[in-house]
Amino acid sequence: FVVLMLGLARAVMTIFLALVWKTELKMSTMEVAIAGAIFGMTLEIVVFFLAKYISPFMGNYWMLVVAQLAMVVRCWAYFFMPKSHDWYWLVYIIELLKGLSFGMAHSAAIKIANEAAPEGLEATAQALYNSVYVQLPTIIAGLVGMWAFHQFKASAPQYIFFGTAVISTAALVLFFVKYSIEGKIRLKFWSSLRA
């Protein structure tokens, strides 16, 4: 469920964001390419490179929570962002959150899937993770987005981003509560106060 919710928000952004950049922010093809290719991937590469140091420090479940938090901030930022080319430079800053979210989620979820898999089924667990993070969310986001465009026409992107932001925020709260109850995430200062 955690991975599915991360994947849904990622899929919505992947499918509809460039369209919004072009139509509502009037970004040029070059500006869209810079946003997606350079700013969208820069922090992702850094996180992948540092994941072997981040994971032991934070733990895989904290990495998933941080990934979802970055996605929530990204969704709300696009919902509230002024729809004017004057503000297009904000896209570059917001897209850094994509790299943080994807890098943290992918690094942690692969490890969790591998650890949860019975011996000899590690590849199956990775395929299941990929299906829930990429394929299924892309289908759901595409179908819901298509329905939204038929229902709401030009204002569909606002409804899509609002819905994604609300669902992502609710999922973040749910993840945090669930992982806290299960003891998979703990705040270090809280543990030291109790000791």
Phi, psi and omega in degrees: 000317179302311182293322178298316181294319175299317181294323179297313179296318178299318181294319178301314180295317181298317185283317192252344188294314180299325176298317179294318178302317183286315187275317186267323180265353179055039179284144177286167178301321179296316179296321178296316180296318179296316180298311185284314187277318185270302183286325179292334184252344185302304182291330176301312180297317179298315180296316178300318180295321184267359185304323181293339176265326182289317185301311179295328181286312185268323188092151184297324184285325174295323179298320177294321179295316178297320178300316180291322178299316178299320179293321178298312179299318180298314181298312180293324179299317179290328178294317184271349183298134177300138182269071181213144179298338178301335184255010185301331181298336176297331179303320181299318179292314181298323183292342172299329178294331176299313180297318178297313182297307183294316181299313179294313183297312184294316181298316182285315186294324178298318179293317181297316179298319180294319180291327182280341185286138171296155181302131180092351180245022181298319180294322177296319178297320178294320178294320178296315176303311181299320179296319183282332182271329186245298190292303182301313178298325179295319178296311181298312181298320179296316181292314180294320178297318178298316177299316181297320179293326177289324182280315192249357178051241188292332181271005181304316181302322178297317178295319180295314180292322178296312179300318179295318180295317180295312180297318179295321178294315178298319179296319179301313179298315179299314179301312184298314180296312182300310182292329177292314179298318180285352180077016181277341173229139177219144175275127185299319181292328179293318179296320180289329177292324181285336183279000000 
